[in-house]
Amino acid sequence: MGRYTLRRLLQLIPVILGTTFLIHFLVWNLPGDPFAGRCGERPCNPAYIERMTELYNLNDPLIIQYGKYLLNLLQGNFGEDFRGVPVAETMAEVWPNTVKLAVVALSIEIIIGIGAGVLTGLKRGGFLDNLVMISTLFLMSLPVFVIGYLLQLTLGLQLGIIRPTVSPEMPWSELIVPGFVLASLQVAFTARLTRASIAENMRADYVRTAVAKGLPRRRVVGVHLLRNSLIPAVTFLGTEVGALMAGAIVTEGIFNINGVGQTIYRGIITHDATAVVPMVTVLVLVYLLATLLVDLLYAVLDPRIRYE
């Protein structure tokens, strides 16, 4: 396991270098004025463009630009945005909010998605199975912003059960509905994926052998069937960790949450590359670490998997 982990960590190095290089290149080297967001609707003054170009090393060759950018990242220097605010301060303010929202959304995916998938996989064709299939199809058919506005309107404005927008303190109780909105599509996919995996493994030889040995049903399901059947769902959930944070733009906007998604969106609208590049880079790192954790969980879930 240790050698495999080390090898996977080494494999992440070229991936990190490649993705950060592409992010830096696409944001800073596309045609047009990269500092247009500082000047509003008026064209930027040539002297100002020249000074900013020198400040951000845009006169250097591309590989030199990237080298300086990477060196600053390794030193923990994320620079300042166009407002003169250190990006590290902005990240320290918005990242905890998005992480809390993502934790709630991931918990909902695990509890509802996997729970519904296991129950329907064990009892296919019944009322609960049909109800879950219809419900998940409904969630998959509706865009996230429609679900968000419907819940905000009915539960918040009409019934008064929740706050229409999340308060600045962001208590966990106020994040349940936004978390469900963020996780709604993934809940549907997780439930269907788990159901299909449970139904397939129910016919596997090792399950029939466990039943023939006279093992209790709880042990057959919990030890033999469930662990092996959860691998597809765990893979899906692991890859969704980064997507939950990056894809929270709509949910954060509906419920007025000051998070990473809204910060990146504002940076894109205002052409503030100094804020967008570090934020997206950290998202890439989170996504890569999540996929590594999923790979390591395979051996825990499935005893047939051994890392050499």
Disulfide bonds with the S-S distance in Angstrom:
Cys39-Cys44 1.92
